[in-house]
Amino acid sequence: MRFGVSMPNIGDPAELVGLAVAADENGWDGFFLWDHLQALPNMLDPWVLLGAVAARTSRLRLGTMVTPVPRRRPWKLAKEIATLDHLSRGRVIVGVGLGVPADTEYGAFGEPTDPRIRAAMLDEALPLLDAFLRGERVDHDGEHYRVHAHLSPPAVQRPRPPIWVAATMPHA
């Protein structure tokens, strides 16, 4: 069995990095941050903060719980994940999902709140993320995304960092 810490990324960034360092030094296996824009006051960007954590730790697996992929461009997210995988020397775990609450995380920014649309966006984005993280060229013209590009470098982990998909019942 493995143990990880899931933290809301609020407060002093140096203290959050310090908590991750303490977790690393005391045998914890993972350190995960939330990926929200305004779920709580003073939310910090998880990917930037995880970059700082990667630079100060040596063994912790790092990631988000969870990144709402429909709120992000898959190619930009793939670049962030690959960069963190390089900074951490292959310690990234990618937690993905739809993201909640829809009104404050999507609707407040003029983005779709309908869970079916967001689910379709997630389903379409996951193969794009997979290909980009593997270092493959992507040629895709879909309902939500159109991309013809090759990103490099690929992630350190092979074939790519693990992707954990979060879901709630009854919708899998």
Number of C-alpha atoms within 10 A of each C-alpha: 3 7 10 16 15 14 15 18 21 17 12 11 15 12 11 20 20 15 16 26 21 13 19 21 13 9 13 18 16 21 25 25 25 22 25 24 15 13 14 11 9 12 16 21 16 22 21 11 16 25 20 19 26 25 14 15 19 14 19 24 20 28 27 24 24 21 24 21 22 25 18 14 12 23 21 13 17 23 19 16 25 27 21 26 26 19 18 24 16 21 21 31 21 18 22 22 20 25 21 16 13 16 14 15 21 20 13 12 10 10 14 17 18 12 13 11 14 23 15 14 21 22 14 18 20 17 14 21 23 19 19 28 27 22 18 16 15 19 12 14 10 11 9 13 14 11 14 9 13 15 18 16 15 23 25 21 17 11 13 23 20 14 15 14 16 15 12 8 5 5 5 7
